[in-house]
Structure formats: C-alpha cells, structure tokens
Amino acid sequence: MRLTRSQQTTEVDAKIAAHSTYIRGGDLPQRTTLYDDLLPSERVELANEAHDTLSNYVTTPFTEITRKSKNKSMSQSLFRVGETVEIKSAHSPKPMVAVIVSFHEISHKDGAEEDENLLGSRISPLKAIVHRFELAGSTAVHRIVRPYVKNEVYYLVKDVLSTDISSILRHCKVSQKVDESPNHVASSEYVIDSAYDPTTGLYFPIRWDEFLRDKTTTHQADRIAQWNISTHGLLSSISHRGAQHDSSSENSGHDDEATMSEDDDDDDDIDEVVSEGEQMEEEELDEIHADSNDSEAGGIKGSNKKNQRKRRNDTDTTRTPKRQKRATRPTPHSKAALKARRKFKIRPPTVTKQDNSTLYAMEDDPFLRAMYTLHVGERPDTLPCRDDEYVTIFENVLGLLQETSGGCIYISGVPGTGKTATVHTIIRELKIMASNNECNPFTFVEINGLRVPEPSAAYPLLWEAIVGHDASVHGHLRVGPKEALRNLIVHFGLGSSENSGPACIVLMDELDQLVTTKQDVVYNFFNWPNLPGSKLIVLAVANTHDLPERTLNAKVRSRLGMIRINFAPYTKIQLVEIVNTRLNRAREGASSTRAVIKPDAILYAATRVGGVSGDARRVLDICRRTIERVHSKGREATIPDIMQVISLTQNTPTAGYIAQCSYHEKTMLAAALMEIRWTGVEEFTWEKLRSRHLGLFQQLNTHDDAPRRTPSEEQLSSVLDTLVSAGLLSVESGAMANRKALSDRKVVMTVEKQEVKRVLVETNQRWHAILGIDA
C-alpha cells in the first residue's frame, strides 16, 4: 500500500509512552502479519533486513484497549473501535482527528527465535489503525473554495493510517453539523457534514451518526477497508473535467458535489454505475492503444474491428462470452499518453483585475505611469509572444493532473525569455480551475536553485508540499534534509499505487544550480514522478537546452522523459510588442494619453538587445531608464536618448577593463564562458580551461589580428594571474587547495557572464558564432 500524504505525520508521545501500561480486550482470531500492520519506518527496516521476514510474526487484532498511567496525575483511558480521537502530529502543533477502526498487537510466532539483531526487538508491538479526518483550512491545497466554521472537519474517503498506541492523545467528539452550529466550539469538539476526496477535489454529503452506527454494528471480512467510501460509481456519472464537451453537455453542466445514499436500493444503483464506469474506462484505454498501434497494423486492425462488430450483433445466447483483456495504462511519457492529453481543453490565461491601486494612486503623469509598468518586477496577466509555449506546457501539465499521474517537463531558454513567467501564468490559471472544480486539486512549490543554501535543501520544501503544510502561515517545518529525504523515500517508494492525496506540482528553477557531483538531488526529483501513483509533476527550468546531455549522466537523463520545450530568444519585433503592451496598460484609466517615447526609439532599443541576447528584461530596463532621464525635460524619448542610456549601462568599470584586455585575456574569458555553457557547471579546473583556451586559439588563428605563436604554459598561467588580480576569475585557495597541483585547482568566473559576453561581442563580431549568439 502506497503511503498517503498523511502517513508520515505522526510521532510517539514520549511522555505517554514512558508512563503508561496497556491492557487489551476483545481479542479476535490471530492472523499472519502483513506489511500494512507495520509503521512506515518499520517497513523500510524490514525490507533492508536479510535474516528477518514477516513469516516470523503473527498479528492479534482486538477491539479495545485500556491505558493505565504510572503517574497519578494522568487519568486512565479506555479506547474502543469506532471512537474518535486526537493523534499527535509531527508537522503541526494541532493534533490530527481520526476514528479508530482497529487495534492489533504484533508478536513473535510460536517457536520463532527471538534475536536482538532481528527487527522484532525494534518493532512497536501495539498499533492502532485509524481513519483520518482533515481539518478545514489546515492544508495549502488548491481546490474548491468552501465556507467552513471553526473546528469543521472532512472525512477523507480513503486515508488509513497505522500509528503507535502512544501517539493517541485523548478522546474527542465529532458531531453532525447543522445550520445553527456555533462558530465557537470547544477545542476537542468538531463538526462534520461532508466527506472529501483529495484526488478529485469533490465533496460528498455524509450523515456521520448513521455512517458510524452502520460501520460499528456490521463487520465485513476486511474490517479496515469497510471504513473507506467507494466513489467510483458516483464519479462515473460526472463528466471528465477539463475535457472538450459538446454543446449539450456544456448546457447541462455538472454538480460540484455528488451525493451518497445509505439505502440498499441506492447501493444497487451505484454498483451498476460502477460496472458501467469500469467498462467505459477499458474502452477508453483500448482506444488509446489502438491509436498508438495504427501505424503497425492498420489494415489488419480495421478488419478485426469489423469482425468484432459482427460478433457483438450475434444473437446466439448459448455461446460463452470471452473475457475481455484489460488494457494496460500507458506510461506518463509514452506516445499514447501524450496523444491522449490533447483531448483536454486548453483555455487562454484569465485576464484578472490587477492590483492597480499603486498605478491609480499616482499623479496623472504619463511618465511615472510608464516607468511603473515598464519595471521588470511588474508582471502582466498575459505574457505576449509566448502563446505556443503556453499551450504546450498547459496541455501537458493539465493532462498529467487529470490523469493523476506523474511526469517531468524540461523547459529551456536563455535568460529573459519568459520561462518562469509563463509557468507562473499557467499555475495561476490552474489554481483558478481547481477552485472552480474544473481540474483536480494540487499543491504547488517553487524551488529556485539560487535561493536555497544547498541542493539538498530542496527536500524539506518538497516534503512541506506533500503533507500540505502552509509555510506562509505556519512557517517552515523543522525538518532537516536527511529526515525529509527519508520521508520522501518512504512516501514514494512503498507499495503500489494507493496514494490518495492530491497531486503536487514542483517548479525547479535554475536547475543547473541544483546539479551536484553525484547528481543525486536531480535524480530523485526526476525519478519519483515515474513511480506508480506518485502524482508528482516536475517542471525543470534551465538556461541551456542541452544541459541534460552535457551535464547529466545517462541514468538521470533516462528519467527526464520526452517532453522538452525550448524558449527561443525574443526577436526585435517581439520585444517591441512587449514594450508597447506595457505602455498601453499605463494609459488605462489615465486622462492623459500623451506618448512618452517614440516608436523608432523602442525599435532601436529592441534591435540592440535582440541582436545580442533577446533578453526582454534588458530592453524594459533600457526604456524605463530612458523615460526617467527625459521626465524632467517633459518631452518624448528619442533614439539619441536610448543610445546614451545604453552607453551608460555598458561603460561600467568592468566593461571598460574587459574592452582593454589583451587578445589572450579575451580568449581566456571566452574559453571560460564556453566551458560553463558546455558543462552547465559554474566551476571548472584550470586544466580544462587551459585546454579550452588552446583549442579556441587554434580556431581563431586564421584571423588577421590573431597571434601566430601558440602560448606556452607559463604564458597562460601569467594570463590567468592577470585576470585573477582584476577580479574577473577566481582560483581555489586554502590549505587543502595548496596541496593540489595547479592543473587540478578549481576556477570560477566572478563577474556577470552576460556582461562579459556583451563586451566581447561589441569589440569584435567574430564572438557571435564562437559564443553561440545569433548575429
């Protein structure tokens, strides 16, 4: 059984464990111990044990247990199956609410030898199996927005939790919510009126008193599974959200809530709907595989379909119908799965009312308003010139979300091409859809490689998203990288596919900063989405399209999948459109629509930037600074103003020094840029830099201004010392580094790479092709 997102969130109360004794009652027949009887940590230990197996243990179920305290200040407690209790939570100061569905004790089988080296000495014998509630408003999940009162809980349709007896804190009361339910109730009293499915985000009305009475008076063979609520029949009558519908289905609509019935007649109807839903699911899977295999057996498949239709029309009732083969679900990255996702309707970004309070509060000054909208930190509702990339990413993410499967999407492009902004627009749109019940609920976390102290710090951030912890409200969890990694391995690695929690979308920005020598962090993040039932969607963003081939080993690349989307640099026409879009927003609601910058000036700035990097942020910054300079003069900005601003931004001390560098110094800086580009790592050894320098020198040796004599090792070392003294490069130093040979020491560029690239291109056009820039 795969762990749900709540099955790693309990901890033993040390005070209760140290001062309590337990007496069990209502024993049931013994049975063989199952993996589900163990705690998650115990399952991992047992899987790693070579000399210990489950066959050495037996499980004794029972229905009640008495906890007697050795401390007189603590009272005696009796817990029975069907009672609601509060359980200590490991990630929240508030306890979890659950109903007890079973007790059991694990012991050695008669005749089995007890060895201290075996796991049995470390297994907690007394366990409680509980079914969890979710406290309304306690998780950071993007889903349907529902009003709720204080201490309102939702019964999760499938969320079984195995916990130690000592984690049970106290009894609590769960009662049916009524219209007159007060908004202020006691801390251990809760109200309920709905069950909740975290996978689909749907709510189901529930009568708790009747439901509890039914489960405690009638017992099925599986006493644990009987507490789950089967929603397959209810969901099959609801049309697939996010798919394209015909006009009749759009007019009819669908309810946000399904209903449950306690009557036997209604249960029979539900069973019929379940069977129909399963048949429809098989037919859909057959169609998916049929589409993927058309190219292999087109004509034969057509004739087989005709024969199948003839067999279906046959009225011979004596023939025994053959059992239909159930189709296997396609993998997340297969061609069949990618083709099936095209059925989902892709909607354009929702144009919301942006927070224009700052803009409207300004003076009716067109210059101030233009400078505000041209700021790089101001994000518009829609991103111009990225419609194709938006549709492709949205289609794949929505498809994975609706399929409740995991997957990886690799997004690449030079800085300033709208990669992260496009992803944020898509996530914002998905949040709107989830709140309107148009797609499955999900959690979202952004992990920026430049904002984490080390790559392994990404594990606690992902664990917070998995358990639904809202760090913006409660702060970050006190979980270290190693502990978070253990929890994630247990969460994704145990069992088959019983993860009943919502999907999780992870944005890994600046992926190259998360690549380590062992590459274990990126491997885990790319491997977990491919595990069954993970429902983990990873959006990896990097600045180079060939980073996986240059930096990642084959084991990591194989987990990345086939979905790769490249953002090309903006052209000058696109940069002009981006600037004009923001200027048009500055004129909205203003009484003065006076132009603040001439169109030819915008075109000149776009041409200069588009020919070097295509960075939209740079052209926005140039236009904003130009408008700021002409504000006091009260006139439109012209091309000379743009040229003056570009000159000021380029004539920095660093740029001036690079422009005056010698031929070999410029070649070494270019070699460092090429090494970073090809390896994807910021640091490299002096041996690699020297080899790259010599290769680049041989390539440029045909130019007229190039020296004819190949530099010696001493001359290259002198060039390196000059660049280190100028602060352009830095060489590894320290006691450990001094023991290494110079060829093995690490070298890193300490200045902005884009500035070095820009100065080299402006000093000589030959660097366009060398550094991979389109002229």
Salt bridges, closest charged atoms under 4 A:
GLU11 OE2 - LYS88 NZ 3.76
ASP13 OD2 - LYS88 NZ 3.79
ASP27 OD2 - ARG24 NE 3.12
ASP37 OD2 - ARG31 NH1 2.88
GLU42 OE1 - LYS127 NZ 3.40
GLU45 OE1 - ARG122 NE 3.23
GLU49 OE2 - ARG122 NH2 2.87
GLU64 OE1 - ARG80 NE 3.36
GLU83 OE1 - HIS171 NE2 2.89
GLU86 OE1 - ARG170 NH1 2.41
GLU105 OE1 - ARG24 NH1 2.14
GLU134 OE1 - ARG5 NH2 2.68
GLU134 OE2 - ARG143 NH1 2.67
GLU152 OE1 - LYS177 NZ 3.14
ASP159 OD2 - ARG132 NE 3.46
GLU210 OE2 - ARG207 NH1 3.85
ASP214 OD2 - LYS215 NZ 3.86
GLU257 OE2 - ARG146 NH1 2.39
GLU281 OE1 - ARG326 NH2 3.58
GLU281 OE2 - ARG329 NH2 1.96
GLU282 OE2 - ARG326 NH1 2.88
GLU284 OE2 - HIS240 NE2 3.67
ASP314 OD2 - ARG319 NH2 2.90
ASP365 OD2 - HIS631 NE2 2.86
GLU378 OE2 - ARG585 NH1 3.07
ASP381 OD1 - ARG428 NH1 3.05
GLU389 OE2 - ARG386 NH1 3.32
GLU403 OE2 - ARG341 NE 3.33
GLU429 OE2 - ARG347 NE 2.68
GLU438 OE1 - ARG347 NH1 2.31
GLU446 OE1 - HIS424 NE2 3.12
GLU464 OE1 - HIS476 ND1 3.15
GLU498 OE1 - LYS158 NZ 2.26
ASP546 OD1 - ARG550 NE 3.00
GLU549 OE2 - ARG564 NH1 2.69
ASP615 OD1 - ARG617 NE 3.48
ASP621 OD1 - ARG624 NH2 3.08
ASP621 OD2 - ARG625 NE 3.23
ASP641 OD2 - ARG635 NH1 2.87
GLU675 OE1 - ARG692 NE 3.03
GLU682 OE2 - LYS753 NZ 3.47
GLU683 OE2 - LYS746 NZ 3.62
GLU687 OE1 - ARG690 NH2 2.16
ASP705 OD2 - ARG766 NH1 3.14
GLU713 OE2 - ARG690 NH1 2.78
GLU732 OE2 - LYS740 NZ 3.30
GLU755 OE2 - ARG758 NH2 3.91
GLU762 OE2 - ARG608 NH2 3.88
GLU762 OE1 - ARG758 NH1 3.60
